[in-house]
Amino acid sequence: MRETGDATATGGGGVREVKSAARTVDLLEVLAARGDRPARLQELADGLGVPRSSMYALLQTLIARGWVRTDVTGSLYGIGIHALLTGTGYLDSDPRVRAVRPYLDEASDAVGETIHLGRLDGLNVAYLATRESHEYLRTISRVGRRLPAHVGALGKALLAERDDGALPDGPYERHTPHTLTDRDALVADLAATRRRGYAVDREEGVLGIVGFGFALRYDRPAQDAISCSVPVSRLTPRHEEQIIEVMRGVRDRIESAAPGGRTEPQWR
């Protein structure tokens, strides 16, 4: 087959990276990470090391296909609606997300707090589903968002399922004054998580919020986790005991009922 010159060699057993595809993905990830801060052409070209003319052509192609949007002046760029449609397709097609959602409802009803399902994505956690508490409603849903794994109960529950040798040296990104930014402190916290069987986030990701995270061990090492988020103002010792008891029970039932086996693809 004739090569197009649009590929570079990688270390993946002779598989070659298609540069135009990699550039497109990099652009979409940059726009998605900016959230409500649109970008200008020169910013994107400089940030990705791409010639301005090439970046402009790529943006126009993606605008025509709905992956990027622009303002009426044509000078500002943001992520497009097709990114949402594709992300929704991912959630709808994942059998474990479908299986876990009813248990999030059950846990939230039992403790009256917000319950999350997340999945490890490198050293980050992506939020896949959330059942909001009627007592504490966030103005922006976390579904589809990512947080560094070290800042919250979901991520720490999943990091504790892995060898500490995979952790970077640090210092780590700080989200609140309580975030664990030192590697030794995080290693000690993960050791405590393993002893308890669940992770605790005391205002490390969001001020005023405590989280309790439980890895779902239907994969080894676990890829998914559930957590309960509760405002500090409502967290009494008795309520904390109730949350841990309910979440342990829900975790056990999810693991027992998780889809899998020969009929399900083993995604990587």
C-alpha positions in Angstrom: 0.0 0.0 0.0 1.4 3.4 -0.9 2.3 5.7 2.0 1.0 9.2 2.1 3.8 10.9 4.0 1.3 11.8 6.7 2.6 9.3 9.3 5.5 9.0 11.7 7.0 5.8 13.2 6.0 4.9 16.8 7.3 2.3 19.2 4.1 0.2 18.8 5.5 -2.8 16.9 5.8 -0.9 13.6 2.5 0.8 13.7 2.8 4.4 12.4 1.0 7.4 13.9 -1.0 9.4 11.3 0.1 13.0 12.0 -3.1 14.6 10.7 -5.2 12.4 12.9 -3.0 13.1 15.9 -3.1 16.8 15.2 -6.9 16.7 15.0 -7.3 14.9 18.3 -4.8 17.3 20.0 -6.8 20.2 18.8 -10.1 18.8 20.1 -8.6 18.0 23.4 -7.2 21.5 23.8 -10.6 23.0 23.0 -12.5 20.7 25.3 -10.1 21.5 28.2 -10.7 25.2 27.8 -14.3 24.8 28.7 -16.0 28.2 28.4 -12.8 30.0 27.3 -12.8 30.1 23.5 -9.5 30.2 21.7 -8.1 32.3 18.9 -6.4 31.0 15.8 -2.9 32.2 16.8 -3.3 30.7 20.3 -4.1 27.3 18.8 -1.4 27.4 16.2 1.3 28.4 18.7 0.1 26.0 21.4 0.1 23.0 19.1 3.2 24.1 17.1 1.2 24.1 13.8 1.5 26.6 11.0 -1.3 29.2 11.1 -2.5 28.3 7.6 -2.7 24.6 8.5 -4.5 25.3 11.7 -7.0 27.5 9.9 -7.7 24.8 7.3 -8.1 22.2 10.0 -10.5 24.4 12.0 -12.7 25.1 9.0 -12.9 21.4 8.2 -14.0 20.6 11.8 -16.5 23.5 11.9 -18.1 22.1 8.7 -18.5 18.7 10.4 -19.8 20.1 13.7 -16.7 19.2 15.9 -15.7 22.8 16.3 -17.8 26.0 16.6 -16.9 29.6 15.9 -18.5 32.9 16.8 -20.1 35.3 14.4 -16.8 37.1 13.7 -15.1 33.8 12.9 -12.2 34.7 15.3 -13.1 32.6 18.3 -13.2 28.8 18.4 -14.7 26.2 20.9 -15.6 22.6 21.0 -18.6 21.6 18.9 -21.8 19.7 19.5 -20.6 16.5 17.7 -18.1 16.0 20.6 -21.1 15.8 22.9 -22.9 13.4 20.6 -19.8 11.1 20.5 -19.3 11.3 24.2 -23.0 10.3 24.8 -22.5 7.4 22.4 -19.6 6.2 24.5 -21.7 6.3 27.7 -24.7 4.6 26.0 -22.6 1.8 24.5 -20.8 0.9 27.7 -22.5 -2.0 29.5 -20.9 -1.2 32.8 -22.1 2.3 32.9 -25.6 1.1 32.1 -25.4 -1.5 34.8 -24.1 0.8 37.5 -26.5 3.7 37.0 -29.4 2.2 39.0 -27.1 1.6 41.9 -26.1 5.2 41.9 -29.8 6.0 42.3 -30.1 3.5 45.1 -27.1 4.9 47.0 -28.2 8.5 46.6 -31.7 7.7 47.9 -30.3 5.8 50.9 -27.8 8.5 52.1 -29.3 11.7 50.5 -26.0 12.7 48.9 -24.4 13.0 45.5 -23.0 9.7 44.0 -20.5 9.5 41.1 -19.1 6.8 38.8 -15.7 7.5 37.4 -13.1 5.7 35.3 -9.3 6.1 35.4 -7.8 7.8 32.3 -4.1 7.8 32.7 -3.4 9.9 35.9 -6.9 11.4 35.7 -10.4 10.3 36.4 -13.2 10.9 33.9 -16.7 11.2 35.4 -19.2 8.9 33.6 -22.4 9.2 35.6 -23.7 11.2 38.6 -26.8 11.2 40.7 -27.2 14.6 42.3 -28.4 15.0 45.9 -31.6 16.9 46.2 -30.0 18.8 49.1 -26.9 20.0 47.2 -27.2 20.6 43.5 -24.1 21.5 41.5 -24.6 24.2 38.9 -22.5 22.2 36.4 -22.6 18.5 36.0 -19.3 16.6 36.4 -20.2 14.0 33.7 -17.7 14.1 30.9 -15.2 16.1 33.0 -11.8 15.0 34.2 -9.9 15.6 37.4 -6.4 14.6 38.4 -6.7 11.3 40.2 -4.8 12.5 43.3 -7.3 15.2 44.2 -10.4 13.2 44.9 -11.9 10.0 46.4 -12.6 8.4 43.1 -9.1 8.8 41.8 -7.4 7.8 45.1 -9.5 4.6 45.3 -8.2 3.6 41.9 -4.6 4.7 42.4 -4.6 2.5 45.6 -5.3 -0.5 43.3 -2.0 0.0 41.6 1.7 -0.1 42.5 3.0 3.2 43.9 5.9 3.0 41.6 3.7 4.2 38.8 3.2 7.6 40.6 5.1 10.6 39.1 7.6 12.3 41.4 5.5 15.5 42.0 4.8 18.0 43.2 1.2 17.5 42.1 -1.4 20.0 41.0 -3.0 21.9 43.9 -6.8 22.4 43.8 -7.4 23.5 47.4 -5.2 24.1 50.4 -5.9 20.5 51.4 -4.8 18.8 48.2 -2.0 16.3 48.6 0.8 17.7 46.4 3.7 15.7 47.8 4.4 12.2 46.6 5.2 10.8 50.0 2.0 12.2 51.5 0.0 10.6 48.6 1.7 7.3 49.0 0.9 7.3 52.8 -2.7 8.2 52.0 -3.0 5.3 49.4 -1.6 2.9 52.0 -4.4 4.0 54.4 -6.9 3.6 51.6 -5.8 0.0 51.1 -6.1 -0.7 54.9 -9.6 0.8 55.1 -10.8 -0.5 51.8 -12.0 2.9 50.6 -10.6 6.4 49.9 -11.4 9.6 51.7 -11.1 13.1 50.2 -11.4 15.8 52.9 -11.8 19.0 50.9 -8.9 18.0 48.7 -10.7 18.5 45.4 -13.4 21.0 46.3 -13.5 23.2 49.5 -16.5 22.3 51.7 -16.9 18.8 50.2 -15.8 15.4 51.6 -15.7 12.3 49.4 -15.7 8.6 50.0 -14.4 6.5 47.1 -14.8 2.7 46.5 -13.0 0.9 43.6 -15.2 -1.5 41.6 -13.1 -4.7 41.4 -14.8 -6.3 38.4 -11.5 -5.5 36.6 -8.0 -6.1 37.9 -6.7 -3.6 38.5 -9.9 -1.7 38.9 -10.7 0.8 36.2 -13.9 2.2 37.7 -14.9 3.5 41.1 -18.0 5.0 42.8 -17.9 7.8 45.3 -20.2 9.8 47.6 -19.7 13.5 48.0 -21.2 15.3 51.0 -20.9 18.9 52.3 -18.8 19.3 55.4 -21.8 21.1 57.0 -23.8 17.8 56.9 -21.1 15.3 57.7 -21.7 14.1 61.3 -19.8 11.0 62.5 -23.1 9.0 62.3 -23.8 10.1 58.8 -20.2 9.2 57.8 -20.8 5.7 59.2 -24.0 5.4 57.2 -22.4 6.5 54.0 -19.6 4.0 54.3 -22.0 1.2 55.2 -24.3 1.9 52.2 -21.5 2.4 49.7 -19.8 -0.8 50.7 -23.0 -2.7 50.2 -23.7 -1.0 46.9 -20.1 -1.7 45.7 -20.5 -5.4 46.6 -23.8 -5.7 44.6 -22.3 -3.9 41.6 -19.4 -6.2 41.5 -21.7 -9.3 41.8 -23.9 -8.0 39.0 -21.3 -6.5 36.6 -21.6 -7.6 33.0 -18.7 -9.3 31.4 -17.5 -12.7 30.2 -17.1 -14.0 26.7 -20.0 -12.0 25.2 -18.5 -8.6 26.2 -15.5 -7.0 24.4 -12.5 -6.6 26.7 -11.7 -3.0 26.0 -8.3 -1.5 26.8 
